[in-house]
Amino acid sequence: GAVVSQHPSRVICKSGTSVKIECRSLDFQATTMFWYRQFPKKSLMLMATSNEGSKATYEQGVEKDKFLINHASLTLSTLTVTSAHPEDSSFYICSARDGFNLPLHFGNGTRLTVT
Amino acid sequence: SQKIEQNSEALNIQEGKTATLTCNYTNYSPAYLQWYRQDPGRGPVFLLLIRENEKEKRKERLKVTFDTTLKQSLFHITASQPADSATYLCALPYSSASKIIFGSGTRLSIRP
């Protein structure tokens, strides 16, 4: 149980375009989802926390207009990278929490390459 | 501010030996600590959670200790195997406890 599906696994886009990444909890209701970014050989950097039905809370230094997060249902959160630039190229990972229960369940990540 | 450190960026050991990874934290007292495994190009997978009132927890060949005085957790893999090669991350709840932050990870390599 506790499966989180993240899609797409890889995406290549041109500079200036927008990319949407989906994160779904398949067998539980995720009241809270987290979005992380990971650079090569580095740890996960928390970008934002999203709660179903409310605005996401962004970490310091993360541009909310650049990284749009929507958590419209208890099983789906989306991250849209708007007007992508090469420096946005990274590995983006979502995770979901079943209520206040632990642990976090992670998707398998999305490798974004902006050319 | 709260800080998590995993002292070894990489650790290489011989198959069959015990691998010991360290996680130190400063400036707060978390109610629990978690360890995750991450393989290249994949999301982290949960391994163990230990609470502040627990000194030690075991799961098969894995053992975690939690010393709240030293502000340190040790993660042990006994009888290590090449399949144990991965990056291991410790994770702690942030101040509000609603979010989790991760250490920088230790890349463990087990050589046959």
Contacts between the chains, C-beta under 8 A, distances in Angstrom:
chain1	res1	chain2	res2	distance
A	4	B	43	7.7
A	6	B	43	7.3
A	32	B	98	6.8
A	34	B	99	6.3
A	34	B	100	7.2
A	36	B	102	7.9
A	41	B	107	7.5
A	42	B	104	6.9
A	42	B	105	8.0
A	43	B	89	6.4
A	43	B	102	4.9
A	43	B	103	6.2
A	43	B	104	4.4
A	43	B	105	5.1
A	44	B	44	7.2
A	44	B	89	7.3
A	44	B	102	4.6
A	46	B	94	8.0
A	46	B	99	6.2
A	46	B	100	7.7
A	46	B	101	6.0
A	49	B	98	6.7
A	49	B	99	5.2
A	91	B	41	7.7
A	93	B	43	5.0
A	93	B	44	7.6
A	95	B	43	7.4
A	95	B	44	8.0
A	95	B	100	7.9
A	102	B	32	7.3
A	102	B	34	7.0
A	102	B	49	5.9
A	103	B	34	5.7
A	103	B	36	7.8
A	103	B	46	3.9
A	103	B	49	6.1
A	104	B	44	8.0
A	104	B	46	7.0
A	104	B	91	7.8
A	104	B	100	5.8
A	105	B	46	7.4
A	106	B	43	3.4
A	106	B	44	5.1
A	106	B	45	7.1
A	107	B	43	5.3
A	108	B	41	8.0
A	108	B	42	5.4
A	108	B	43	4.8
A	109	B	41	7.0
A	109	B	42	6.6
A	109	B	43	5.1
A	111	B	41	7.2
